Amino acid sequence: MTLHSKIEWTESTWNPVTGCTKISPGCKYCYAERFAKRLKAMGQNNYRNGFEVTLHDHVLNQPLKWKKPHTVFVNSMSDLFHEKVPAEFIRVVFRTMKEAFQHRFQVLTKRSERLLEINEILNWEPNIWMGVSVEDKEHTYRIDHLRQTGAKVKFLSLEPLLGQIPGLELTGIDWVIVGGESGPGSRPMEKEWVIGLRDQCNDAGVPFFFKQWGGVNKKKAGRELEGRLWSEMPDDALEKREYGQKCLV
């Protein structure tokens, strides 16, 4: 578990599974794959298999030992709903998240079909936020799958954003994160794409979080959009929706 994550929209990470396989264009320059290879070279035991899918039973109870409340990104180095992760293992992860009720857990997947397939056997507690990654308009079907789950808080990670997504259906969505690709070979993201999504979120009363412009030097590019930082969270949703309703009166 990493107590102080550099990911802008979370605080900590917990990886009961590491490793993954590519399934869509957003995976092309996977940061987790690069990082896993580096950690294997450094002799980190959890990455002894490199980026092959590996289950780590010994870390399943870690969140229970962490008493101070944290916002925790689950499997930043994998996808919990990968086909090589048994459904029973996923249930154990959910049981741990339920018992560690002092924390807020953020789960993110590109495998929305499997998420929906085993939705009924999962215990959806309020402290478990469920999200799907959507990199372009061709993969917005993942949002429909997410909407059908029992998750109390549902969010989208539009990162790396690889194209314009007009007419984004945000019914039932509580949070949207947008970000450009970073690192070697990163593909560019147009400002108009981001502004379009920001405006759609504002119109729908959905909190908008702009993570980064990305690029080879993401720190230099920063995360300002039109002169300000956008760091809204799901806790802001009710206030935004109430404001939007007043404007319509």
C-alpha positions, 0 to 999 in steps of 0.5 A: 500500500502506498500511503501518499500517492502522486495521483491527483484524485486520490490519496493512497493506493492498494494493490491486491492484484498486479499486472494486466493485459491490453484491451483497448486503445487507451492501454497502448502506453500503459504507465502501470506496465512501465512501472511494473517492469521497473519494479521487477528490475529493482527486485520488488517481490510483488512484481516478480512476474513483471506485468503478468496478472498476479494475486497478492493474498498477503495484502488483502487485510492491509486496509484494516490495519490502516486506522486513519481514514484515507481515499484509496485507489484500488489496483492502480497497477492492475484491473480488479475485473480482469478475467484472470482474477477469480470472482471469489477473490474479487468478493474478498476484496469487496469484503475487506473494503466493507470492513475497512469502512473508515476508508473511501475506496475507488475502483476503476475498470475497463472490463465493464462487461465482467463488472456487470456480470458479477455485479449481483454477488458484490456487496456495494457499500457506500464507501466503495466508489466504482468507475469505468475508463473511457478513452473515446466515444467508441467505448462509452458503452462501458458507462451503460454497464456501470449504470446498471451496477449497484454501486452507490457512487459511480464515476468516469475516468476519461483518461487518456482522452484520445478524442472528442466525446460529444453528447456524453450521457451522464444520467446516474454518474456522480463524478467525471475525471479527465486527463491527457496521456503522459510519458514516452509516446504520449498522444496529444489531447485537444483543449476543445475536447476537455472544454466540451466535457467540462461544459457537459458536466456543468450542464448536468451538475456533475463534479468535474476533475481535470487531472492533467494535460499530460505529455512527455513532461506532465509537470510542466504542462500542469493541470490548469484549464482556462486559468483555474484548477478543476478539482471537484469531487462527488461530495460537490454533486448535490450542491451543483445540481441544486444550483442548476435547478435554481437556474432553470426556475 
